[in-house]
Amino acid sequence: MTQLEMPTSQTDHGKREINTRLLDLVQSLGLLGVILIGGLMLSFASPVFFSRINIENLLFASTIIAVVAMGQAFVILVAGIDLAVGAVLALSSVLCVVLATKAGLPVGLAALLALLIGTLIGTVNGLAVTVLRLPALIATLAMMSVVRGAAYLISDGRNIAPVPGIYVDIQGTRVFGVPLVILLTIMLGVVAHLVLTRTRFGREIYATGGNPVAARLAGIRTNRVIVIAYMISGFAAALGGLMITARLEAGAATAGFGYELTVISAVVIGGVSLFGGEGKIPGVLLGVILLGLVQNAVNLLNVPPNYDYVVSGIVIAAAATLDVYRRRLLEAGLRRRTMLIRREKAETRDAGQGGAKRPD
């Protein structure tokens, strides 16, 4: 390699790194900008948008999706997918009421059992993917059908009401004027973010999703990491079931229909790569808010509900396209960097051999 070629290669590589960083910045700040611009436009179209009631309703309606989406994010970060979250949410909703009102268990114990069963379902999903080597799509799709059927069998296809009073109380509780449910969702988001960014398990999640072979060679028990990710998803879905029970004031086997697609959409829009190994919880929460904003706009502007799906689809496609383009730049940059390192090593080796022969 000549002296003129090296700066050119380094310059090209530098440009690629700058482009990648710009894309990362766009993906992290772009959602916030879209939300702010969308909110500003809606404020002109509907004077009630920036009212406290409407903003509170928007955030309130997003809490359940946000909780389930955070669990889904762990699974997608390890390059998996969980289609059973909506069904687990419904089963949890039914169980926490049936166990308390018909089986006579204490309300807290009934809720704990619903959470444990959701976690157990996540564990089975993880084992099916890691031990049985079933594709995540097939394993969780089958589980979705089984769990939804179980929810219908337990409830006889009916909403179970009334619910224990504590659910109604939690739903209506406010702290400093802010609904407790919103504060709890924010706290869960902080905990999930810290787990992914400040713990060894979080690093193992990213490593497993980014390159499972390299992760195993580095001593990471990737199967265990994947199973735990599915367990977290199952727990989060079951927690969403408790939350929707409080909101509906009934245990409903029909709850959570279509949530799996909404949740996956929020995670992808939030910047979590479907290829695994990339993404942050704050981005997921912004993705949830953006979807909530679309739904809120549909309601405020009296737009036919079907347009909600059209707009959401366009946003999802844009987010996925950005993710693919950014990944291509990253891969191209890595390949170019590897080639440069190999060339430098080859030249150093050749120079060393030539230097050794000069005294002769």
PAKEKE-405714 format. One line per 10 residues: number of its first residue (from 1); their letters; for each residue x, y, z of C-alpha. Coordinates in pm, 1 decimal. Layout:
// PAKEKE-405714
NUM> a> X,Y,Z ~ ...
***
This chain:
// PAKEKE-405714
1> mtqlemptsq> 0.0,0.0,0.0 ~ 142.1,340.8,-96.6 ~ 141.3,646.8,126.0 ~ -128.4,801.9,-93.9 ~ -359.2,498.6,-61.7 ~ -358.6,485.7,316.6 ~ -504.3,832.9,378.3 ~ -768.8,767.3,114.5 ~ -872.2,440.8,278.8 ~ -871.6,599.9,620.8
11> tdhgkreint> -1075.3,890.7,488.3 ~ -1335.9,656.2,338.4 ~ -1347.6,460.0,660.5 ~ -1384.4,781.5,858.9 ~ -1671.8,890.5,637.6 ~ -1848.4,561.7,696.7 ~ -1805.3,597.4,1072.8 ~ -1943.2,951.3,1058.6 ~ -2242.2,831.6,854.2 ~ -2306.6,553.3,1103.8
21> rlldlvqslg> -2290.3,792.2,1397.3 ~ -2525.1,1030.0,1221.2 ~ -2770.3,746.5,1166.8 ~ -2745.3,650.6,1534.4 ~ -2814.2,1012.7,1627.8 ~ -3106.9,1029.6,1387.4 ~ -3251.6,707.6,1527.1 ~ -3214.8,815.9,1890.6 ~ -3324.7,1177.7,1853.0 ~ -3543.3,1137.5,1545.9
31> llgviliggl> -3827.2,977.1,1741.0 ~ -3831.3,1257.3,1994.0 ~ -3832.1,1511.2,1711.4 ~ -4116.9,1331.7,1532.7 ~ -4316.9,1319.9,1855.9 ~ -4261.3,1690.6,1923.9 ~ -4341.8,1794.5,1567.2 ~ -4645.3,1567.3,1560.5 ~ -4763.1,1706.8,1891.8 ~ -4719.6,2064.1,1766.5
41> mlsfaspvff> -4918.2,1989.9,1451.3 ~ -5193.0,1824.6,1652.4 ~ -5210.1,2124.5,1885.1 ~ -5310.7,2338.7,1585.7 ~ -5554.4,2077.7,1455.8 ~ -5713.3,2013.0,1794.2 ~ -5699.2,2267.2,2079.1 ~ -5749.9,1995.7,2340.8 ~ -5433.1,1805.1,2251.3 ~ -5206.7,1984.0,2499.1
51> srinienllf> -5467.2,1972.8,2773.8 ~ -5360.6,1791.0,3086.5 ~ -5641.4,1539.4,3051.1 ~ -5544.4,1444.6,2695.9 ~ -5170.5,1415.6,2768.1 ~ -5248.5,1209.5,3074.8 ~ -5481.3,985.4,2876.1 ~ -5215.5,939.5,2605.8 ~ -4952.9,831.2,2860.4 ~ -5206.0,629.4,3057.7
61> astiiavvam> -5311.7,434.7,2749.3 ~ -4945.7,366.4,2664.7 ~ -4847.4,214.8,3000.1 ~ -4955.6,-144.9,2929.7 ~ -4796.1,-149.1,2584.6 ~ -4480.1,3.3,2733.9 ~ -4445.7,-264.0,3003.4 ~ -4497.5,-552.1,2759.4 ~ -4270.9,-384.2,2500.6 ~ -3984.8,-361.7,2749.2
71> gqafvilvag> -4004.7,-737.5,2803.3 ~ -4024.5,-796.3,2428.3 ~ -3714.0,-578.8,2382.7 ~ -3504.0,-826.8,2583.3 ~ -3611.5,-1107.3,2349.5 ~ -3550.5,-911.1,2029.4 ~ -3210.0,-802.7,2161.1 ~ -3107.2,-1169.9,2160.1 ~ -3238.9,-1197.1,1802.3 ~ -3559.2,-1371.8,1908.5
81> idlavgavla> -3928.6,-1287.1,1898.9 ~ -4220.5,-1356.0,2133.2 ~ -4565.3,-1375.8,1974.9 ~ -4726.9,-1511.4,2292.2 ~ -4723.6,-1187.5,2492.1 ~ -5085.0,-1091.8,2413.8 ~ -5211.6,-1436.3,2514.1 ~ -5002.1,-1438.2,2833.4 ~ -5148.2,-1098.3,2918.7 ~ -5502.0,-1237.4,2879.3
91> lssvlcvvla> -5428.4,-1551.2,3085.5 ~ -5277.3,-1340.1,3363.2 ~ -5582.2,-1113.3,3360.0 ~ -5815.0,-1412.3,3399.3 ~ -5605.1,-1593.4,3659.9 ~ -5553.2,-1300.8,3897.1 ~ -5931.8,-1259.9,3924.5 ~ -6036.0,-1628.3,3924.3 ~ -5779.4,-1728.0,4186.1 ~ -5884.7,-1442.1,4414.1
101> tkaglpvgla> -6262.1,-1447.2,4372.5 ~ -6342.8,-1813.9,4300.2 ~ -6050.0,-2005.3,4452.3 ~ -6048.6,-1783.5,4761.1 ~ -5676.2,-1705.4,4756.0 ~ -5547.8,-1377.1,4896.9 ~ -5533.1,-1107.4,4627.9 ~ -5155.5,-1068.8,4656.4 ~ -5095.5,-1444.0,4627.7 ~ -5328.1,-1468.4,4327.1
111> allalligtl> -5141.5,-1186.7,4152.9 ~ -4805.8,-1347.9,4237.3 ~ -4918.9,-1681.7,4093.4 ~ -5033.6,-1508.3,3773.2 ~ -4688.7,-1348.7,3742.2 ~ -4514.6,-1680.5,3810.6 ~ -4722.6,-1860.6,3547.0 ~ -4640.3,-1588.5,3293.8 ~ -4271.4,-1629.5,3377.8 ~ -4302.8,-2009.2,3346.8
121> igtvnglavt> -4457.4,-1971.4,2999.6 ~ -4163.4,-1752.3,2902.4 ~ -3927.1,-2019.1,3034.4 ~ -4094.4,-2286.0,2818.8 ~ -4063.2,-2059.6,2515.9 ~ -3694.0,-2007.3,2584.7 ~ -3630.1,-2380.9,2627.9 ~ -3818.2,-2457.3,2308.0 ~ -3592.0,-2216.9,2121.5 ~ -3262.1,-2319.3,2281.6
131> vlrlpaliat> -3302.4,-2689.9,2364.4 ~ -3549.4,-2807.6,2100.8 ~ -3402.4,-2565.3,1843.6 ~ -3747.2,-2459.7,1726.7 ~ -3765.8,-2129.9,1535.9 ~ -3878.2,-1859.9,1777.6 ~ -4161.3,-1763.1,1545.7 ~ -4306.4,-2116.3,1544.2 ~ -4249.8,-2187.4,1915.2 ~ -4413.9,-1869.1,2039.0
141> lammsvvrga> -4693.7,-1885.6,1780.0 ~ -4787.1,-2231.4,1910.3 ~ -4765.4,-2107.7,2268.1 ~ -4987.9,-1812.2,2180.7 ~ -5262.0,-2049.1,2067.0 ~ -5229.9,-2277.5,2370.6 ~ -5228.2,-1994.8,2624.9 ~ -5516.3,-1805.0,2461.9 ~ -5718.1,-2126.2,2460.6 ~ -5638.7,-2180.8,2829.3
151> aylisdgrni> -5761.6,-1829.4,2908.8 ~ -6092.2,-1903.6,2731.5 ~ -6131.2,-2237.5,2909.0 ~ -6073.2,-2088.8,3254.2 ~ -6310.5,-1795.9,3197.3 ~ -6566.8,-1982.4,2983.7 ~ -6520.4,-1705.0,2728.7 ~ -6674.1,-1443.7,2960.7 ~ -6537.4,-1138.7,3136.1 ~ -6497.4,-1212.1,3505.3
161> apvpgiyvdi> -6617.2,-932.6,3732.0 ~ -6612.1,-773.4,3979.7 ~ -6239.8,-763.0,4050.9 ~ -6085.7,-723.2,4396.8 ~ -6105.3,-362.1,4511.5 ~ -5728.2,-319.8,4527.9 ~ -5708.6,-316.1,4146.7 ~ -5958.0,-31.9,4129.0 ~ -5770.3,154.6,4402.6 ~ -5432.7,120.8,4228.0
171> qgtrvfgvpl> -5582.7,233.9,3900.0 ~ -5717.3,549.8,4060.6 ~ -5420.8,628.7,4287.7 ~ -5221.3,943.2,4217.7 ~ -4885.0,1058.8,4349.5 ~ -4830.8,1434.4,4332.7 ~ -5117.7,1447.3,4086.8 ~ -4964.8,1186.6,3852.6 ~ -5135.1,845.7,3812.3 ~ -4944.4,578.2,4001.0
181> villtimlgv> -4954.4,347.6,3696.5 ~ -4755.4,598.1,3490.0 ~ -4494.5,639.0,3764.7 ~ -4458.9,261.6,3802.7 ~ -4408.7,224.7,3426.8 ~ -4134.7,489.2,3431.6 ~ -3966.7,312.2,3724.9 ~ -3974.5,-18.9,3537.4 ~ -3821.0,156.0,3237.8 ~ -3536.5,289.2,3453.3
191> vahlvltrtr> -3473.7,-55.5,3601.6 ~ -3474.7,-223.7,3258.8 ~ -3237.8,40.7,3121.1 ~ -2996.0,-2.8,3411.3 ~ -3003.9,-381.4,3375.1 ~ -2910.2,-357.8,3008.1 ~ -2646.2,-86.4,3043.5 ~ -2495.0,-136.2,3388.8 ~ -2490.4,-509.4,3453.6 ~ -2300.1,-810.4,3329.4
201> fgreiyatgg> -2625.6,-972.1,3221.3 ~ -2701.9,-669.2,3005.7 ~ -2365.9,-700.4,2832.7 ~ -2432.4,-1070.0,2777.7 ~ -2769.9,-985.1,2620.9 ~ -2606.4,-754.5,2365.5 ~ -2321.5,-997.0,2300.2 ~ -2557.0,-1292.1,2248.1 ~ -2776.3,-1099.0,2009.8 ~ -2486.7,-937.4,1823.2
211> npvaarlagi> -2277.9,-1249.7,1761.5 ~ -2381.5,-1568.4,1945.3 ~ -2081.4,-1767.5,1821.2 ~ -1832.5,-1508.6,1947.4 ~ -2029.6,-1481.3,2271.0 ~ -2002.8,-1857.2,2331.0 ~ -1630.4,-1848.8,2255.0 ~ -1598.7,-1568.8,2510.5 ~ -1747.2,-1796.0,2775.8 ~ -2104.6,-1661.2,2776.9
221> rtnrviviay> -2373.9,-1923.8,2830.9 ~ -2587.7,-1799.1,2547.3 ~ -2868.2,-2051.6,2594.4 ~ -2915.2,-1940.7,2952.3 ~ -2918.0,-1575.8,2845.7 ~ -3184.2,-1645.4,2581.7 ~ -3404.0,-1837.4,2826.9 ~ -3383.5,-1555.1,3082.0 ~ -3476.5,-1304.6,2811.6 ~ -3793.3,-1503.6,2736.4
231> misgfaaalg> -3864.8,-1530.3,3109.7 ~ -3849.1,-1151.9,3138.1 ~ -4084.9,-1119.4,2843.1 ~ -4332.2,-1361.1,3002.6 ~ -4316.6,-1178.1,3335.4 ~ -4369.3,-840.0,3167.4 ~ -4668.6,-972.0,2971.8 ~ -4821.6,-1114.3,3290.9 ~ -4767.0,-781.7,3464.9 ~ -4944.6,-615.6,3174.5
241> glmitarlea> -5231.1,-857.6,3242.4 ~ -5263.1,-729.0,3599.3 ~ -5260.1,-372.6,3470.2 ~ -5529.4,-432.3,3208.6 ~ -5742.4,-605.7,3472.8 ~ -5732.2,-288.3,3678.8 ~ -5818.2,-76.1,3376.2 ~ -6107.6,-293.7,3256.9 ~ -6214.6,-385.2,3610.9 ~ -6258.6,-739.0,3484.0
251> gaatagfgye> -6057.6,-1046.8,3398.8 ~ -6084.9,-1076.7,3021.6 ~ -5973.5,-1367.0,2801.8 ~ -6022.7,-1137.5,2502.4 ~ -5767.4,-885.6,2634.0 ~ -5444.4,-838.0,2443.9 ~ -5563.7,-932.8,2096.6 ~ -5315.4,-791.1,1846.5 ~ -5081.6,-672.4,2125.7 ~ -4796.2,-886.3,1995.7
261> ltvisavvig> -4781.0,-689.5,1670.2 ~ -4827.3,-353.4,1843.7 ~ -4551.9,-434.6,2092.2 ~ -4308.9,-555.7,1826.5 ~ -4385.6,-243.3,1623.9 ~ -4304.9,-18.8,1921.7 ~ -3977.0,-203.1,1984.8 ~ -3866.2,-179.0,1621.1 ~ -3971.3,185.6,1591.2 ~ -3776.2,248.2,1912.2
271> gvslfggegk> -3451.6,142.9,1743.2 ~ -3411.3,-216.8,1863.4 ~ -3267.6,-413.6,1574.3 ~ -3458.0,-720.9,1461.6 ~ -3115.5,-875.1,1397.1 ~ -3036.7,-851.4,1769.0 ~ -2763.9,-685.1,1972.2 ~ -2868.7,-320.6,1929.2 ~ -3123.2,-96.1,2096.9 ~ -3206.5,89.7,2416.3
281> ipgvllgvil> -3506.0,100.0,2650.2 ~ -3554.1,480.1,2622.0 ~ -3597.2,434.4,2246.7 ~ -3857.7,163.5,2308.9 ~ -4055.7,397.7,2534.9 ~ -4041.5,669.1,2269.0 ~ -4165.5,417.1,2014.0 ~ -4460.7,337.3,2240.4 ~ -4541.5,706.9,2278.0 ~ -4522.4,758.8,1901.1
291> lglvqnavnl> -4773.2,479.1,1842.1 ~ -4989.8,625.3,2117.9 ~ -4967.0,964.6,1949.6 ~ -5090.8,816.0,1622.6 ~ -5385.2,656.7,1801.4 ~ -5456.2,979.5,1988.3 ~ -5454.0,1176.9,1663.2 ~ -5698.6,931.1,1508.0 ~ -5935.1,982.7,1801.1 ~ -5902.5,1361.0,1821.2
301> lnvppnydyv> -5940.8,1423.9,1449.4 ~ -6222.2,1172.1,1404.6 ~ -6020.8,990.2,1141.0 ~ -6154.6,647.0,1037.0 ~ -5979.1,388.5,1258.6 ~ -5838.0,198.0,960.2 ~ -5600.8,486.9,887.9 ~ -5433.0,408.7,1218.6 ~ -5298.1,86.2,1067.3 ~ -5180.5,266.3,752.6
311> vsgiviaaaa> -4984.1,530.9,943.4 ~ -4839.9,276.4,1187.0 ~ -4730.3,58.9,895.3 ~ -4551.8,349.9,728.0 ~ -4370.4,439.0,1051.5 ~ -4266.6,76.6,1107.1 ~ -4138.4,44.2,749.2 ~ -3935.2,365.1,786.9 ~ -3782.2,246.0,1114.2 ~ -3694.5,-97.1,971.0
321> tldvyrrrll> -3542.1,60.3,658.7 ~ -3324.7,288.9,870.2 ~ -3213.7,-10.4,1078.3 ~ -3115.7,-212.8,769.6 ~ -2928.9,79.0,611.5 ~ -2740.9,152.5,933.3 ~ -2647.0,-213.3,972.7 ~ -2514.0,-226.4,615.7 ~ -2291.9,74.0,686.0 ~ -2166.3,-87.8,1005.0
331> eaglrrrtml> -2088.1,-416.0,832.0 ~ -1915.6,-238.1,542.5 ~ -1708.9,-35.9,786.8 ~ -1607.9,-346.4,981.3 ~ -1505.9,-528.8,663.7 ~ -1298.4,-232.4,550.4 ~ -1134.2,-199.8,889.8 ~ -1045.5,-570.2,887.9 ~ -889.1,-538.7,542.6 ~ -684.7,-237.7,651.7
341> irrekaetrd> -556.9,-418.7,959.1 ~ -458.2,-722.3,752.0 ~ -277.3,-506.3,498.4 ~ -89.9,-320.5,770.5 ~ 15.8,-648.7,931.3 ~ 127.4,-787.9,594.3 ~ 330.8,-475.1,516.8 ~ 488.0,-477.0,861.7 ~ 582.1,-842.5,820.9 ~ 724.8,-780.8,471.6
351> agqggakrpd> 918.3,-478.7,593.8 ~ 1060.9,-681.8,880.3 ~ 1172.1,-958.0,648.3 ~ 1327.5,-708.5,406.6 ~ 1509.9,-539.2,691.4 ~ 1648.6,-867.7,808.4 ~ 1797.3,-939.7,465.7 ~ 1966.7,-601.5,418.4 ~ 2283.1,-679.7,625.9 ~ 2349.2,-971.0,388.5
***
